[in-house]
């Protein structure tokens, strides 16, 4: 990027400076639009990831609960079997 210099001693310079300024302004505008687009994409991705995380946390809690229920049932069966053994 070339620096924009403002001089007032020739008549062709202001047109050249204006053109360079407009060109640089256009480039910055395009860059800003690209950044805004990227920001929107990242925001959507972040929202999607948060929803997925919430879903996985809920699923994990359900699995832990089922695991605990199965553990309780297995322990109960083991205790009944031990009771049957002692009754023989």
DANORSUL-V88181 format. One record per backbone hydrogen bond with DSSP energy under -1.0 kcal/mol. NH is the residue of the N-H (numbers start at 1). CO is the residue of the C=O. E is the energy in kcal/mol with one decimal. If there is no record, write none. Layout:
{{NH CO E} {NH CO E}}
//
This chain:
{{16 12 -1.7} {17 13 -3.1} {18 14 -2.6} {19 15 -2.4} {20 16 -2.6} {21 17 -2.9} {22 18 -2.9} {23 19 -2.5} {24 20 -2.8} {25 21 -2.8} {26 22 -2.5} {27 23 -2.3} {28 24 -2.4} {29 25 -2.3} {30 26 -2.3} {31 27 -2.3} {32 28 -2.6} {33 29 -2.4} {34 30 -2.4} {35 31 -2.4} {36 32 -2.5} {37 33 -2.3} {38 34 -2.5} {39 35 -2.5} {40 36 -2.3} {41 37 -2.2} {42 38 -2.6} {43 39 -2.3} {44 40 -2.3} {45 41 -2.6} {46 42 -2.7} {47 43 -2.3} {48 44 -2.4} {49 45 -2.6} {50 46 -2.3} {51 47 -2.1} {52 48 -2.4} {53 49 -2.5} {54 50 -2.5} {55 51 -2.3} {56 52 -2.6} {57 53 -2.6} {58 54 -2.3} {59 55 -2.6} {60 56 -2.7} {61 57 -2.3} {62 58 -2.1} {63 59 -2.3} {64 60 -2.7} {65 61 -2.1} {66 62 -2.4} {67 63 -2.6} {68 64 -2.2} {69 65 -2.1} {70 66 -2.5} {71 67 -2.5} {72 68 -2.2} {73 69 -2.2} {74 70 -2.8} {75 71 -2.6} {76 72 -2.1} {77 73 -2.3} {78 74 -2.6} {79 75 -2.4} {80 76 -2.2} {81 77 -2.6} {82 78 -2.6} {83 79 -2.1} {84 80 -2.4} {85 81 -2.4} {86 82 -2.2} {87 83 -1.4}}
//
